[in-house]
Amino acid sequence: KTFTVGLPVTELKPAVEWYRQLLGAVEELNPAPGVWEFQIVPSGWLQLFESEINEPNQSVVRFESHDIEASRALASRLSTTVGQIETVPGAVRYFEFRDPFGNRLSFSELPE
């Protein structure tokens, strides 16, 4: 019925502020101490949870974009590690970047 993707962060408050800038105005919940959630789509949530150990996560959370250049400009303002836009002809344009806690993120744009 729904899904939640959880990402570890070492400090919840600055992480929430960073993701607010990245995601814009979306529904938010603070369901428990040390946990914050953002509703990305009607049945999907991104959950941040405070963790003392924040090992590099090999998973990539991918967000769809309707303007990949604008998404890359936003990510560049928020992150120091932002890849170039890659193109798979006829399939997708995308780039990857990291949040301040080392979590891998990506924006992708599908052809119309």
Protein Blocks (a to p, Z undefined) as FASTA:
>chain_A
ZZcdddddfblklmmmmmmmmnopaddddfbghiacddfbfkbccdddddfbacddfbdc
ddddfblklmmmmmmmmpcbdcdddddehiagcdddddfkopacddddddZZ
